[in-house]
Amino acid sequence: MKKSVAIFMAGALVLLSLTACSKKSESQAAQSRQSPFQSQFNVSVEEDTFVKESKLCDLAQKYGFKVGACISYNQVTRSGYIKMLTDDFNTTTATNEFKAYSLLDQKKSIEAGKPMMNFNQADIIARLAQEKGIGIRGHVLVWDAYMTEWFFREGFKGDGMIVGKEEMQRRVKSYIEDVVTHFETEFPGVVYCWDVVNEAVADEVNERVADNDFHLRKSRGGSPNLFYGTMGEDYVKYAFKCARETVNKVNPNIKLFYNDYNTFYEDKRDAIVRMIKYINNEEKLCDGLGMQGYIGGYGSQDGCMNPNDLNLIKTAIKMYSDLGLEVQLTEVAVRNYEKDQIPQHARFYGQLFRTIKSAVSEGANFTGITIWGITDNPGMSRSDYSYKMNGPYCGLFSEYYQPKDAYKEVYKVLE
């Protein structure tokens, strides 16, 4: 009898042990099913009380501005990225695919004797935006950086002589007309504005045209600005004239922007103000100012999340708006290089949107913000171009497209 009881007790203990192991395994399995966002930041579903009831863009519309994110051709097939884009944003900007060096087709140009384009990749992005009901900031028509040099040479050949002013003006006019017309014809109303000229104002004294009132760029990192070299100091205004003539034909509602970086620092800000006054002195050719929003230290945590940057941004928004311009923050990356600074980064992001709301409440014509550093990328190499430009922990979303605390702070500000 005692032996039977002992056997029974031993069996019960084994059963209890197996049950405990089973429950432990279930618990481990549940933990493994948590999103990477939950495990990374140790946030459980029960602990996270944030409830999303609206899109960010719908919340922002109450204050009169759009909210957007960038897109590239290789992201079109990433379902997670597209869901993130469509769940919260009503505007997007192609990172490279709408730029001249991406569109121009040398072989076709040589054969036709005029600028010819290959729109394949850009059209795929435009079609996606059209299907999702998202507007596009066309970026950019005229930009000296990375520009294909053959565009400036006789016969569109790499070994041709640099062409003269009149020929270059014909090429620029043809290019702007054909590109703007193409997108409006194939995707009516989708491209609602164009950055006509990008980064034409130089920061460095040795890169500026001597005695030019608005610090026109003559070179960049030792490479000549061939738009200035072939067309002279009026190339910016000429590009806007061509763009204005084109949109007046195809869709007068398309807005024309000048876009640049460091636009909220005093010296460059004031130079841009002088340039806009020059461009618009006879007729309003430029409708808006795109303020590239790379905020914080370049490649280093030092200088990131500086409250004074927000003061400078607000002052610049109001100054550009006082010129009768729409103002948008473009290419926004609230830089952060250190994981342990994520809470501070979230609070700073919230303050950025409070700054925008404050400027709007004081009468500024602020109409959009487009974020380029939209997701974290902690595995990014320090040698990567985006490491310095954005920072690995710059996002509103994690690398898995999950909303971070920065997103939640922005949501609360706009709610």
Contacts in CASP RR format, 6 or more apart in sequence:
PFRMAT RR
TARGET T0000
AUTHOR 0000-0000-0000
METHOD contacts of the structure
MODEL  1
MKKSVAIFMAGALVLLSLTACSKKSESQAAQSRQSPFQSQFNVSVEEDTF
VKESKLCDLAQKYGFKVGACISYNQVTRSGYIKMLTDDFNTTTATNEFKA
YSLLDQKKSIEAGKPMMNFNQADIIARLAQEKGIGIRGHVLVWDAYMTEW
FFREGFKGDGMIVGKEEMQRRVKSYIEDVVTHFETEFPGVVYCWDVVNEA
VADEVNERVADNDFHLRKSRGGSPNLFYGTMGEDYVKYAFKCARETVNKV
NPNIKLFYNDYNTFYEDKRDAIVRMIKYINNEEKLCDGLGMQGYIGGYGS
QDGCMNPNDLNLIKTAIKMYSDLGLEVQLTEVAVRNYEKDQIPQHARFYG
QLFRTIKSAVSEGANFTGITIWGITDNPGMSRSDYSYKMNGPYCGLFSEY
YQPKDAYKEVYKVLE
31 39 0 8 1.000
34 44 0 8 1.000
35 400 0 8 1.000
35 402 0 8 1.000
36 398 0 8 1.000
36 399 0 8 1.000
36 400 0 8 1.000
36 402 0 8 1.000
37 43 0 8 1.000
37 398 0 8 1.000
37 400 0 8 1.000
37 402 0 8 1.000
37 403 0 8 1.000
37 404 0 8 1.000
38 44 0 8 1.000
38 45 0 8 1.000
40 398 0 8 1.000
41 342 0 8 1.000
41 404 0 8 1.000
41 405 0 8 1.000
50 403 0 8 1.000
50 408 0 8 1.000
50 411 0 8 1.000
52 403 0 8 1.000
52 411 0 8 1.000
54 415 0 8 1.000
55 87 0 8 1.000
55 88 0 8 1.000
55 89 0 8 1.000
55 90 0 8 1.000
56 67 0 8 1.000
56 88 0 8 1.000
56 89 0 8 1.000
56 407 0 8 1.000
56 410 0 8 1.000
56 411 0 8 1.000
56 414 0 8 1.000
57 66 0 8 1.000
57 67 0 8 1.000
57 68 0 8 1.000
57 88 0 8 1.000
57 89 0 8 1.000
57 90 0 8 1.000
57 91 0 8 1.000
59 411 0 8 1.000
59 414 0 8 1.000
59 415 0 8 1.000
60 66 0 8 1.000
60 67 0 8 1.000
60 368 0 8 1.000
60 369 0 8 1.000
60 414 0 8 1.000
61 90 0 8 1.000
62 414 0 8 1.000
63 356 0 8 1.000
63 357 0 8 1.000
63 360 0 8 1.000
63 414 0 8 1.000
64 360 0 8 1.000
64 366 0 8 1.000
64 367 0 8 1.000
65 328 0 8 1.000
65 356 0 8 1.000
65 360 0 8 1.000
65 366 0 8 1.000
65 367 0 8 1.000
65 368 0 8 1.000
65 369 0 8 1.000
66 90 0 8 1.000
66 91 0 8 1.000
66 367 0 8 1.000
66 368 0 8 1.000
66 369 0 8 1.000
66 370 0 8 1.000
67 88 0 8 1.000
67 89 0 8 1.000
67 90 0 8 1.000
67 91 0 8 1.000
67 368 0 8 1.000
67 369 0 8 1.000
67 370 0 8 1.000
67 371 0 8 1.000
68 88 0 8 1.000
68 89 0 8 1.000
68 90 0 8 1.000
68 91 0 8 1.000
68 92 0 8 1.000
68 93 0 8 1.000
68 368 0 8 1.000
68 369 0 8 1.000
68 370 0 8 1.000
68 371 0 8 1.000
69 84 0 8 1.000
69 85 0 8 1.000
69 88 0 8 1.000
69 89 0 8 1.000
69 92 0 8 1.000
69 370 0 8 1.000
69 371 0 8 1.000
69 372 0 8 1.000
69 374 0 8 1.000
70 92 0 8 1.000
70 93 0 8 1.000
70 94 0 8 1.000
70 95 0 8 1.000
70 331 0 8 1.000
70 370 0 8 1.000
70 371 0 8 1.000
70 372 0 8 1.000
70 373 0 8 1.000
70 374 0 8 1.000
71 81 0 8 1.000
71 85 0 8 1.000
71 92 0 8 1.000
71 93 0 8 1.000
71 94 0 8 1.000
71 95 0 8 1.000
71 125 0 8 1.000
71 128 0 8 1.000
72 94 0 8 1.000
72 95 0 8 1.000
72 96 0 8 1.000
72 97 0 8 1.000
73 94 0 8 1.000
73 96 0 8 1.000
73 97 0 8 1.000
73 121 0 8 1.000
73 124 0 8 1.000
73 125 0 8 1.000
75 81 0 8 1.000
75 82 0 8 1.000
76 82 0 8 1.000
76 124 0 8 1.000
76 125 0 8 1.000
76 128 0 8 1.000
80 401 0 8 1.000
81 401 0 8 1.000
82 128 0 8 1.000
82 132 0 8 1.000
83 401 0 8 1.000
84 374 0 8 1.000
84 375 0 8 1.000
84 397 0 8 1.000
84 401 0 8 1.000
85 92 0 8 1.000
85 132 0 8 1.000
85 134 0 8 1.000
86 132 0 8 1.000
86 134 0 8 1.000
89 134 0 8 1.000
90 133 0 8 1.000
90 134 0 8 1.000
90 135 0 8 1.000
91 134 0 8 1.000
91 135 0 8 1.000
91 136 0 8 1.000
91 137 0 8 1.000
91 192 0 8 1.000
91 368 0 8 1.000
91 370 0 8 1.000
92 125 0 8 1.000
92 129 0 8 1.000
92 134 0 8 1.000
92 135 0 8 1.000
92 136 0 8 1.000
92 137 0 8 1.000
92 370 0 8 1.000
93 136 0 8 1.000
93 137 0 8 1.000
93 138 0 8 1.000
93 139 0 8 1.000
93 330 0 8 1.000
93 331 0 8 1.000
93 370 0 8 1.000
93 372 0 8 1.000
94 122 0 8 1.000
94 125 0 8 1.000
94 136 0 8 1.000
94 138 0 8 1.000
94 139 0 8 1.000
95 372 0 8 1.000
96 102 0 8 1.000
97 103 0 8 1.000
97 121 0 8 1.000
97 122 0 8 1.000
97 125 0 8 1.000
98 122 0 8 1.000
98 125 0 8 1.000
98 136 0 8 1.000
98 138 0 8 1.000
98 139 0 8 1.000
98 140 0 8 1.000
99 139 0 8 1.000
99 140 0 8 1.000
99 143 0 8 1.000
99 146 0 8 1.000
100 140 0 8 1.000
100 141 0 8 1.000
100 142 0 8 1.000
100 143 0 8 1.000
100 147 0 8 1.000
100 148 0 8 1.000
100 151 0 8 1.000
100 175 0 8 1.000
101 146 0 8 1.000
101 147 0 8 1.000
101 148 0 8 1.000
102 121 0 8 1.000
102 122 0 8 1.000
103 117 0 8 1.000
103 118 0 8 1.000
103 119 0 8 1.000
103 122 0 8 1.000
103 179 0 8 1.000
104 115 0 8 1.000
104 116 0 8 1.000
104 117 0 8 1.000
104 118 0 8 1.000
104 148 0 8 1.000
104 151 0 8 1.000
104 175 0 8 1.000
105 116 0 8 1.000
105 117 0 8 1.000
105 118 0 8 1.000
106 148 0 8 1.000
106 150 0 8 1.000
106 156 0 8 1.000
108 116 0 8 1.000
108 117 0 8 1.000
108 118 0 8 1.000
109 115 0 8 1.000
109 116 0 8 1.000
109 150 0 8 1.000
109 151 0 8 1.000
109 155 0 8 1.000
109 156 0 8 1.000
110 155 0 8 1.000
110 156 0 8 1.000
110 157 0 8 1.000
113 155 0 8 1.000
113 156 0 8 1.000
114 171 0 8 1.000
114 174 0 8 1.000
115 151 0 8 1.000
115 156 0 8 1.000
115 171 0 8 1.000
115 174 0 8 1.000
115 175 0 8 1.000
115 178 0 8 1.000
117 175 0 8 1.000
117 178 0 8 1.000
117 179 0 8 1.000
117 182 0 8 1.000
119 182 0 8 1.000
122 183 0 8 1.000
123 186 0 8 1.000
123 187 0 8 1.000
125 136 0 8 1.000
126 136 0 8 1.000
126 183 0 8 1.000
126 186 0 8 1.000
126 187 0 8 1.000
126 190 0 8 1.000
126 191 0 8 1.000
127 187 0 8 1.000
129 135 0 8 1.000
129 136 0 8 1.000
129 187 0 8 1.000
129 190 0 8 1.000
130 187 0 8 1.000
130 190 0 8 1.000
135 189 0 8 1.000
135 190 0 8 1.000
135 191 0 8 1.000
135 192 0 8 1.000
136 183 0 8 1.000
136 190 0 8 1.000
136 191 0 8 1.000
136 192 0 8 1.000
137 191 0 8 1.000
137 192 0 8 1.000
137 193 0 8 1.000
137 194 0 8 1.000
137 195 0 8 1.000
137 257 0 8 1.000
137 328 0 8 1.000
137 330 0 8 1.000
137 370 0 8 1.000
138 183 0 8 1.000
138 191 0 8 1.000
138 193 0 8 1.000
138 194 0 8 1.000
138 195 0 8 1.000
139 194 0 8 1.000
139 195 0 8 1.000
139 198 0 8 1.000
139 259 0 8 1.000
139 330 0 8 1.000
140 194 0 8 1.000
140 195 0 8 1.000
140 196 0 8 1.000
140 197 0 8 1.000
140 198 0 8 1.000
140 259 0 8 1.000
141 175 0 8 1.000
141 176 0 8 1.000
141 179 0 8 1.000
141 180 0 8 1.000
141 194 0 8 1.000
141 195 0 8 1.000
141 196 0 8 1.000
141 197 0 8 1.000
141 239 0 8 1.000
141 243 0 8 1.000
142 172 0 8 1.000
142 176 0 8 1.000
142 196 0 8 1.000
142 197 0 8 1.000
142 198 0 8 1.000
142 227 0 8 1.000
142 235 0 8 1.000
142 236 0 8 1.000
142 239 0 8 1.000
143 197 0 8 1.000
143 198 0 8 1.000
143 199 0 8 1.000
144 199 0 8 1.000
144 200 0 8 1.000
144 217 0 8 1.000
144 220 0 8 1.000
144 225 0 8 1.000
144 226 0 8 1.000
144 227 0 8 1.000
144 228 0 8 1.000
145 198 0 8 1.000
145 199 0 8 1.000
145 220 0 8 1.000
147 226 0 8 1.000
147 227 0 8 1.000
149 158 0 8 1.000
149 226 0 8 1.000
150 156 0 8 1.000
150 157 0 8 1.000
150 158 0 8 1.000
151 171 0 8 1.000
152 162 0 8 1.000
152 163 0 8 1.000
152 168 0 8 1.000
152 226 0 8 1.000
152 230 0 8 1.000
153 159 0 8 1.000
153 160 0 8 1.000
153 161 0 8 1.000
153 162 0 8 1.000
153 163 0 8 1.000
154 160 0 8 1.000
154 161 0 8 1.000
154 162 0 8 1.000
154 163 0 8 1.000
162 226 0 8 1.000
162 230 0 8 1.000
163 171 0 8 1.000
163 230 0 8 1.000
164 230 0 8 1.000
165 230 0 8 1.000
165 231 0 8 1.000
165 232 0 8 1.000
168 227 0 8 1.000
168 230 0 8 1.000
168 231 0 8 1.000
169 231 0 8 1.000
169 238 0 8 1.000
172 227 0 8 1.000
172 231 0 8 1.000
172 235 0 8 1.000
172 238 0 8 1.000
172 239 0 8 1.000
172 242 0 8 1.000
173 242 0 8 1.000
176 196 0 8 1.000
176 239 0 8 1.000
176 242 0 8 1.000
176 243 0 8 1.000
176 246 0 8 1.000
177 242 0 8 1.000
177 245 0 8 1.000
177 246 0 8 1.000
180 191 0 8 1.000
180 194 0 8 1.000
180 243 0 8 1.000
180 246 0 8 1.000
180 247 0 8 1.000
180 250 0 8 1.000
180 254 0 8 1.000
181 246 0 8 1.000
181 249 0 8 1.000
181 250 0 8 1.000
183 190 0 8 1.000
183 191 0 8 1.000
184 191 0 8 1.000
184 250 0 8 1.000
184 251 0 8 1.000
184 254 0 8 1.000
185 250 0 8 1.000
188 251 0 8 1.000
189 251 0 8 1.000
189 253 0 8 1.000
189 254 0 8 1.000
191 254 0 8 1.000
192 253 0 8 1.000
192 254 0 8 1.000
192 255 0 8 1.000
193 254 0 8 1.000
193 255 0 8 1.000
193 256 0 8 1.000
193 257 0 8 1.000
193 287 0 8 1.000
193 288 0 8 1.000
194 243 0 8 1.000
194 247 0 8 1.000
194 254 0 8 1.000
194 255 0 8 1.000
194 256 0 8 1.000
194 257 0 8 1.000
195 257 0 8 1.000
195 258 0 8 1.000
195 259 0 8 1.000
195 290 0 8 1.000
195 330 0 8 1.000
196 239 0 8 1.000
196 240 0 8 1.000
196 243 0 8 1.000
196 256 0 8 1.000
196 257 0 8 1.000
196 258 0 8 1.000
196 286 0 8 1.000
197 236 0 8 1.000
197 239 0 8 1.000
197 240 0 8 1.000
197 258 0 8 1.000
197 259 0 8 1.000
198 259 0 8 1.000
198 260 0 8 1.000
199 217 0 8 1.000
199 220 0 8 1.000
199 259 0 8 1.000
199 260 0 8 1.000
199 261 0 8 1.000
200 216 0 8 1.000
200 217 0 8 1.000
200 236 0 8 1.000
200 258 0 8 1.000
200 260 0 8 1.000
200 275 0 8 1.000
201 214 0 8 1.000
201 215 0 8 1.000
201 216 0 8 1.000
201 217 0 8 1.000
201 260 0 8 1.000
201 268 0 8 1.000
201 271 0 8 1.000
201 272 0 8 1.000
201 275 0 8 1.000
202 208 0 8 1.000
202 215 0 8 1.000
202 216 0 8 1.000
202 217 0 8 1.000
202 218 0 8 1.000
202 219 0 8 1.000
202 220 0 8 1.000
203 262 0 8 1.000
203 267 0 8 1.000
203 268 0 8 1.000
206 219 0 8 1.000
207 217 0 8 1.000
207 218 0 8 1.000
207 219 0 8 1.000
207 220 0 8 1.000
207 221 0 8 1.000
207 222 0 8 1.000
208 215 0 8 1.000
208 216 0 8 1.000
208 217 0 8 1.000
208 218 0 8 1.000
209 215 0 8 1.000
209 216 0 8 1.000
209 217 0 8 1.000
209 218 0 8 1.000
209 228 0 8 1.000
209 233 0 8 1.000
212 233 0 8 1.000
213 271 0 8 1.000
213 274 0 8 1.000
213 275 0 8 1.000
213 278 0 8 1.000
214 271 0 8 1.000
214 272 0 8 1.000
214 274 0 8 1.000
214 275 0 8 1.000
214 278 0 8 1.000
215 268 0 8 1.000
215 271 0 8 1.000
216 228 0 8 1.000
216 233 0 8 1.000
216 236 0 8 1.000
216 275 0 8 1.000
217 225 0 8 1.000
217 228 0 8 1.000
218 224 0 8 1.000
218 225 0 8 1.000
218 228 0 8 1.000
218 229 0 8 1.000
219 225 0 8 1.000
227 235 0 8 1.000
227 239 0 8 1.000
228 235 0 8 1.000
231 238 0 8 1.000
236 258 0 8 1.000
236 275 0 8 1.000
236 279 0 8 1.000
237 278 0 8 1.000
237 279 0 8 1.000
237 285 0 8 1.000
240 256 0 8 1.000
240 258 0 8 1.000
240 279 0 8 1.000
240 285 0 8 1.000
240 286 0 8 1.000
241 285 0 8 1.000
243 256 0 8 1.000
243 285 0 8 1.000
244 256 0 8 1.000
244 283 0 8 1.000
244 285 0 8 1.000
247 254 0 8 1.000
247 256 0 8 1.000
255 287 0 8 1.000
255 288 0 8 1.000
255 326 0 8 1.000
256 285 0 8 1.000
256 286 0 8 1.000
256 287 0 8 1.000
256 288 0 8 1.000
257 286 0 8 1.000
257 287 0 8 1.000
257 288 0 8 1.000
257 289 0 8 1.000
257 290 0 8 1.000
257 326 0 8 1.000
257 328 0 8 1.000
258 272 0 8 1.000
258 275 0 8 1.000
258 276 0 8 1.000
258 279 0 8 1.000
258 286 0 8 1.000
258 288 0 8 1.000
258 289 0 8 1.000
258 290 0 8 1.000
259 289 0 8 1.000
259 290 0 8 1.000
259 292 0 8 1.000
259 330 0 8 1.000
260 268 0 8 1.000
260 272 0 8 1.000
260 290 0 8 1.000
260 291 0 8 1.000
260 292 0 8 1.000
261 292 0 8 1.000
261 293 0 8 1.000
261 294 0 8 1.000
261 331 0 8 1.000
262 268 0 8 1.000
262 292 0 8 1.000
263 269 0 8 1.000
263 272 0 8 1.000
263 289 0 8 1.000
263 290 0 8 1.000
263 291 0 8 1.000
263 292 0 8 1.000
263 316 0 8 1.000
263 320 0 8 1.000
264 291 0 8 1.000
264 309 0 8 1.000
264 312 0 8 1.000
264 313 0 8 1.000
264 315 0 8 1.000
264 316 0 8 1.000
265 312 0 8 1.000
266 312 0 8 1.000
269 316 0 8 1.000
269 319 0 8 1.000
272 289 0 8 1.000
272 320 0 8 1.000
273 319 0 8 1.000
273 320 0 8 1.000
273 323 0 8 1.000
276 286 0 8 1.000
276 289 0 8 1.000
276 320 0 8 1.000
276 323 0 8 1.000
276 325 0 8 1.000
277 323 0 8 1.000
279 285 0 8 1.000
279 286 0 8 1.000
280 286 0 8 1.000
280 323 0 8 1.000
286 325 0 8 1.000
287 325 0 8 1.000
287 326 0 8 1.000
288 320 0 8 1.000
288 325 0 8 1.000
288 326 0 8 1.000
288 327 0 8 1.000
288 328 0 8 1.000
289 320 0 8 1.000
289 323 0 8 1.000
289 325 0 8 1.000
289 326 0 8 1.000
289 327 0 8 1.000
289 328 0 8 1.000
290 327 0 8 1.000
290 328 0 8 1.000
290 329 0 8 1.000
290 330 0 8 1.000
291 313 0 8 1.000
291 316 0 8 1.000
291 317 0 8 1.000
291 320 0 8 1.000
291 327 0 8 1.000
291 328 0 8 1.000
291 329 0 8 1.000
291 330 0 8 1.000
292 329 0 8 1.000
292 330 0 8 1.000
292 331 0 8 1.000
292 332 0 8 1.000
293 329 0 8 1.000
293 330 0 8 1.000
293 331 0 8 1.000
293 332 0 8 1.000
293 333 0 8 1.000
294 331 0 8 1.000
294 332 0 8 1.000
294 333 0 8 1.000
294 335 0 8 1.000
294 389 0 8 1.000
294 390 0 8 1.000
295 304 0 8 1.000
295 309 0 8 1.000
295 313 0 8 1.000
295 332 0 8 1.000
295 333 0 8 1.000
295 334 0 8 1.000
295 335 0 8 1.000
295 352 0 8 1.000
296 303 0 8 1.000
296 304 0 8 1.000
296 305 0 8 1.000
296 306 0 8 1.000
296 309 0 8 1.000
296 334 0 8 1.000
296 335 0 8 1.000
297 303 0 8 1.000
297 304 0 8 1.000
297 335 0 8 1.000
298 335 0 8 1.000
298 388 0 8 1.000
298 389 0 8 1.000
299 335 0 8 1.000
299 337 0 8 1.000
299 387 0 8 1.000
299 388 0 8 1.000
299 391 0 8 1.000
300 337 0 8 1.000
301 336 0 8 1.000
301 337 0 8 1.000
301 338 0 8 1.000
301 341 0 8 1.000
304 335 0 8 1.000
304 336 0 8 1.000
304 337 0 8 1.000
304 341 0 8 1.000
304 345 0 8 1.000
305 334 0 8 1.000
305 336 0 8 1.000
305 341 0 8 1.000
305 344 0 8 1.000
305 345 0 8 1.000
305 348 0 8 1.000
307 351 0 8 1.000
310 351 0 8 1.000
310 352 0 8 1.000
310 355 0 8 1.000
313 329 0 8 1.000
313 352 0 8 1.000
313 355 0 8 1.000
314 355 0 8 1.000
314 358 0 8 1.000
314 359 0 8 1.000
317 327 0 8 1.000
317 356 0 8 1.000
317 359 0 8 1.000
317 364 0 8 1.000
317 366 0 8 1.000
318 359 0 8 1.000
318 362 0 8 1.000
318 363 0 8 1.000
318 364 0 8 1.000
320 327 0 8 1.000
321 327 0 8 1.000
321 359 0 8 1.000
321 363 0 8 1.000
321 364 0 8 1.000
321 365 0 8 1.000
321 366 0 8 1.000
324 365 0 8 1.000
325 365 0 8 1.000
326 365 0 8 1.000
326 366 0 8 1.000
326 367 0 8 1.000
327 364 0 8 1.000
327 365 0 8 1.000
327 366 0 8 1.000
327 367 0 8 1.000
328 366 0 8 1.000
328 367 0 8 1.000
328 368 0 8 1.000
328 369 0 8 1.000
328 370 0 8 1.000
329 356 0 8 1.000
329 368 0 8 1.000
329 369 0 8 1.000
329 370 0 8 1.000
330 369 0 8 1.000
330 370 0 8 1.000
331 370 0 8 1.000
331 372 0 8 1.000
332 369 0 8 1.000
332 370 0 8 1.000
332 371 0 8 1.000
332 372 0 8 1.000
332 373 0 8 1.000
333 371 0 8 1.000
333 372 0 8 1.000
333 373 0 8 1.000
333 389 0 8 1.000
333 390 0 8 1.000
333 391 0 8 1.000
333 394 0 8 1.000
334 345 0 8 1.000
334 348 0 8 1.000
334 349 0 8 1.000
334 352 0 8 1.000
334 373 0 8 1.000
334 394 0 8 1.000
334 395 0 8 1.000
334 406 0 8 1.000
335 390 0 8 1.000
335 391 0 8 1.000
335 394 0 8 1.000
336 342 0 8 1.000
336 345 0 8 1.000
336 391 0 8 1.000
336 392 0 8 1.000
336 393 0 8 1.000
336 394 0 8 1.000
336 395 0 8 1.000
337 391 0 8 1.000
337 392 0 8 1.000
337 393 0 8 1.000
338 393 0 8 1.000
339 378 0 8 1.000
339 393 0 8 1.000
341 393 0 8 1.000
342 393 0 8 1.000
342 404 0 8 1.000
342 405 0 8 1.000
342 406 0 8 1.000
343 405 0 8 1.000
345 393 0 8 1.000
345 394 0 8 1.000
345 406 0 8 1.000
346 404 0 8 1.000
346 405 0 8 1.000
346 406 0 8 1.000
346 408 0 8 1.000
346 409 0 8 1.000
347 409 0 8 1.000
349 396 0 8 1.000
349 406 0 8 1.000
349 409 0 8 1.000
349 410 0 8 1.000
350 406 0 8 1.000
350 409 0 8 1.000
350 410 0 8 1.000
350 412 0 8 1.000
350 413 0 8 1.000
353 409 0 8 1.000
353 410 0 8 1.000
353 413 0 8 1.000
353 414 0 8 1.000
354 413 0 8 1.000
356 366 0 8 1.000
356 369 0 8 1.000
357 413 0 8 1.000
357 414 0 8 1.000
359 366 0 8 1.000
360 366 0 8 1.000
371 395 0 8 1.000
371 396 0 8 1.000
372 389 0 8 1.000
372 390 0 8 1.000
373 390 0 8 1.000
373 391 0 8 1.000
373 394 0 8 1.000
373 395 0 8 1.000
374 395 0 8 1.000
374 396 0 8 1.000
374 397 0 8 1.000
375 395 0 8 1.000
375 396 0 8 1.000
375 397 0 8 1.000
375 398 0 8 1.000
375 399 0 8 1.000
375 401 0 8 1.000
376 392 0 8 1.000
376 393 0 8 1.000
376 394 0 8 1.000
376 395 0 8 1.000
376 397 0 8 1.000
376 398 0 8 1.000
376 399 0 8 1.000
376 404 0 8 1.000
377 386 0 8 1.000
377 390 0 8 1.000
377 391 0 8 1.000
377 392 0 8 1.000
377 399 0 8 1.000
378 392 0 8 1.000
378 393 0 8 1.000
378 399 0 8 1.000
379 392 0 8 1.000
379 399 0 8 1.000
380 386 0 8 1.000
380 387 0 8 1.000
380 391 0 8 1.000
380 392 0 8 1.000
381 387 0 8 1.000
395 404 0 8 1.000
395 406 0 8 1.000
396 403 0 8 1.000
396 404 0 8 1.000
396 406 0 8 1.000
396 407 0 8 1.000
396 410 0 8 1.000
397 403 0 8 1.000
397 404 0 8 1.000
397 407 0 8 1.000
398 404 0 8 1.000
END
